[in-house]
Amino acid sequence: MAMNGVVAARTLRTGSLALDEAIMRYIRREKGLIIGQRTAEDLKIDLGTAVKNPSLSRNKVSLRGRDAASGKPNTVEITAADVHNAIQPPLELLVESIRDAFENIPPELAEDILPQGLYLSGGGALLEGLADRLGEMLGLHVTIDENPQDDVALGCCMIASSDRLMTRFEQSGCLIEI
Protein backbone atom coordinates (compact mmCIF):
# COMPACT_ATOMS: atom_id res chain seq x y z
CA MET A 1 0.00 0.00 0.00
CA ALA A 2 1.08 3.52 -0.72
CA MET A 3 -0.72 6.81 -0.99
CA ASN A 4 -3.98 5.26 0.33
CA GLY A 5 -4.09 2.59 -2.32
CA VAL A 6 -2.88 -0.85 -3.28
CA VAL A 7 0.25 -0.72 -5.43
CA ALA A 8 1.02 -4.43 -5.81
CA ALA A 9 -0.98 -7.37 -4.52
CA ARG A 10 -0.66 -11.13 -4.69
CA THR A 11 -3.11 -13.57 -3.15
CA LEU A 12 -1.97 -17.07 -2.25
CA ARG A 13 -3.44 -19.93 -0.33
CA THR A 14 -0.04 -20.46 1.22
CA GLY A 15 0.15 -19.59 4.86
CA SER A 16 0.42 -21.16 8.24
CA LEU A 17 -2.01 -23.99 7.50
CA ALA A 18 -0.23 -24.84 4.24
CA LEU A 19 3.04 -25.19 6.19
CA ASP A 20 1.31 -27.40 8.78
CA GLU A 21 -0.16 -29.61 6.05
CA ALA A 22 3.24 -29.90 4.36
CA ILE A 23 4.74 -31.07 7.66
CA MET A 24 1.96 -33.65 8.12
CA ARG A 25 2.46 -35.02 4.57
CA TYR A 26 6.26 -35.10 4.90
CA ILE A 27 6.22 -36.98 8.21
CA ARG A 28 3.72 -39.49 6.87
CA ARG A 29 5.73 -40.02 3.67
CA GLU A 30 9.26 -39.98 5.15
CA LYS A 31 8.73 -41.32 8.68
CA GLY A 32 5.57 -43.42 8.25
CA LEU A 33 3.83 -41.55 11.08
CA ILE A 34 0.42 -39.91 11.03
CA ILE A 35 0.18 -36.75 13.11
CA GLY A 36 -2.49 -34.11 13.58
CA GLN A 37 -2.55 -30.46 12.58
CA ARG A 38 -1.86 -29.21 16.11
CA THR A 39 1.25 -31.42 16.38
CA ALA A 40 2.45 -30.17 12.99
CA GLU A 41 1.95 -26.57 14.12
CA ASP A 42 3.92 -27.23 17.31
CA LEU A 43 6.76 -28.71 15.22
CA LYS A 44 6.72 -25.66 12.96
CA ILE A 45 6.88 -23.29 15.94
CA ASP A 46 9.54 -25.26 17.83
CA LEU A 47 11.78 -26.50 15.00
CA GLY A 48 10.73 -24.64 11.83
CA THR A 49 13.26 -22.51 10.01
CA ALA A 50 13.31 -20.84 6.61
CA VAL A 51 17.08 -21.13 6.14
CA LYS A 52 19.20 -24.26 5.87
CA ASN A 53 21.73 -24.54 8.65
CA PRO A 54 24.24 -27.35 9.34
CA SER A 55 23.16 -27.48 13.00
CA LEU A 56 19.57 -28.39 12.08
CA SER A 57 20.25 -32.12 12.51
CA ARG A 58 21.19 -31.56 16.15
CA ASN A 59 17.77 -30.25 17.21
CA LYS A 60 15.65 -33.38 17.71
CA VAL A 61 12.34 -34.26 19.31
CA SER A 62 10.59 -37.55 19.89
CA LEU A 63 7.24 -37.47 18.15
CA ARG A 64 4.32 -39.71 18.97
CA GLY A 65 1.67 -40.51 16.45
CA ARG A 66 -0.01 -43.37 14.67
CA ASP A 67 2.02 -45.70 12.49
CA ALA A 68 0.78 -45.32 8.90
CA ALA A 69 1.15 -49.03 8.14
CA SER A 70 -0.16 -50.70 11.29
CA GLY A 71 -2.33 -47.98 12.80
CA LYS A 72 -0.71 -48.55 16.20
CA PRO A 73 0.89 -45.82 18.31
CA ASN A 74 4.52 -45.19 17.42
CA THR A 75 7.36 -42.80 18.29
CA VAL A 76 9.96 -41.45 15.86
CA GLU A 77 12.77 -38.89 16.02
CA ILE A 78 12.17 -35.67 14.09
CA THR A 79 14.92 -33.13 13.47
CA ALA A 80 14.74 -29.46 12.59
CA ALA A 81 16.17 -30.49 9.20
CA ASP A 82 13.07 -32.68 8.64
CA VAL A 83 10.78 -29.74 9.39
CA HIS A 84 12.88 -27.45 7.19
CA ASN A 85 12.65 -29.91 4.28
CA ALA A 86 8.91 -30.34 4.81
CA ILE A 87 8.05 -26.64 4.61
CA GLN A 88 10.26 -25.78 1.62
CA PRO A 89 7.65 -26.18 -1.18
CA PRO A 90 4.99 -23.83 0.29
CA LEU A 91 7.67 -21.48 1.64
CA GLU A 92 9.33 -21.23 -1.78
CA LEU A 93 5.95 -20.36 -3.33
CA LEU A 94 5.46 -17.62 -0.74
CA VAL A 95 8.95 -16.16 -1.21
CA GLU A 96 8.61 -16.16 -5.02
CA SER A 97 5.26 -14.36 -4.79
CA ILE A 98 6.81 -11.67 -2.62
CA ARG A 99 9.63 -11.29 -5.14
CA ASP A 100 7.08 -11.05 -7.96
CA ALA A 101 5.13 -8.34 -6.12
CA PHE A 102 8.32 -6.31 -5.61
CA GLU A 103 9.27 -6.64 -9.27
CA ASN A 104 5.94 -5.04 -10.23
CA ILE A 105 5.99 -1.93 -8.07
CA PRO A 106 6.72 1.47 -9.60
CA PRO A 107 10.36 2.62 -9.39
CA GLU A 108 9.38 5.69 -7.34
CA LEU A 109 7.90 3.48 -4.65
CA ALA A 110 10.96 1.21 -4.68
CA GLU A 111 13.08 4.27 -3.88
CA ASP A 112 10.83 5.01 -0.89
CA ILE A 113 11.12 1.44 0.41
CA LEU A 114 14.93 1.25 0.28
CA PRO A 115 15.68 3.46 3.35
CA GLN A 116 13.15 1.79 5.69
CA GLY A 117 13.07 -1.68 4.21
CA LEU A 118 10.30 -4.20 4.50
CA TYR A 119 8.08 -4.96 7.50
CA LEU A 120 6.84 -8.51 7.99
CA SER A 121 3.49 -9.04 9.66
CA GLY A 122 1.38 -12.00 10.63
CA GLY A 123 2.26 -15.05 12.67
CA GLY A 124 4.34 -16.44 9.79
CA ALA A 125 6.83 -13.62 10.35
CA LEU A 126 7.90 -15.49 13.49
CA LEU A 127 9.29 -18.38 11.41
CA GLU A 128 13.00 -18.45 12.22
CA GLY A 129 15.16 -17.15 9.40
CA LEU A 130 12.31 -15.86 7.20
CA ALA A 131 13.34 -12.22 7.62
CA ASP A 132 16.95 -13.10 6.76
CA ARG A 133 15.91 -15.11 3.70
CA LEU A 134 13.68 -12.33 2.37
CA GLY A 135 16.26 -9.64 3.14
CA GLU A 136 18.93 -11.53 1.26
CA MET A 137 16.67 -12.23 -1.71
CA LEU A 138 15.36 -8.65 -2.02
CA GLY A 139 18.46 -6.80 -0.89
CA LEU A 140 16.44 -4.96 1.77
CA HIS A 141 16.45 -4.63 5.52
CA VAL A 142 13.54 -6.69 6.90
CA THR A 143 11.97 -5.78 10.24
CA ILE A 144 9.62 -7.81 12.40
CA ASP A 145 7.46 -6.04 14.98
CA GLU A 146 7.27 -7.29 18.58
CA ASN A 147 3.82 -8.83 17.97
CA PRO A 148 3.52 -9.41 14.22
CA GLN A 149 0.51 -11.67 14.66
CA ASP A 150 -1.45 -8.64 15.94
CA ASP A 151 -0.41 -6.36 13.06
CA VAL A 152 -2.69 -8.06 10.55
CA ALA A 153 -5.77 -7.73 12.76
CA LEU A 154 -4.97 -4.08 13.50
CA GLY A 155 -4.49 -3.36 9.79
CA CYS A 156 -7.80 -5.03 8.93
CA CYS A 157 -9.52 -2.90 11.58
CA MET A 158 -8.02 0.25 10.08
CA ILE A 159 -9.18 -0.72 6.58
CA ALA A 160 -12.66 -1.66 7.81
CA SER A 161 -13.04 1.72 9.50
CA SER A 162 -12.35 3.63 6.27
CA ASP A 163 -14.90 3.42 3.44
CA ARG A 164 -12.35 4.79 0.95
CA LEU A 165 -9.70 2.20 1.86
CA MET A 166 -12.29 -0.58 1.90
CA THR A 167 -13.40 0.39 -1.61
CA ARG A 168 -9.81 0.48 -2.89
CA PHE A 169 -9.11 -2.96 -1.45
CA GLU A 170 -12.28 -4.38 -2.98
CA GLN A 171 -11.36 -2.92 -6.39
CA SER A 172 -7.85 -4.37 -6.19
CA GLY A 173 -9.13 -7.89 -5.58
CA CYS A 174 -7.33 -8.12 -2.23
CA LEU A 175 -10.52 -8.72 -0.28
CA ILE A 176 -12.44 -11.94 -0.67
CA GLU A 177 -15.78 -12.80 0.87
CA ILE A 178 -15.99 -15.88 3.01
Secondary structure, DSSP 8 states (H G I E B T S, - for coil): -BTTB-S-----S-SHHHHHHHHHHHHHHHH-EE--HHHHHHHHHHH-BSS--GGGGG-EEEEEEEETTT-SEEEEEEEHHHHHHHHHHHHHHHHHHHHHHHHTS-HHHHHHHHHH-EEE-SGGGGSBTHHHHHHHHHTS-EEE-SSHHHHHHHHHHHHHT-HHHHHHHHHHT-----
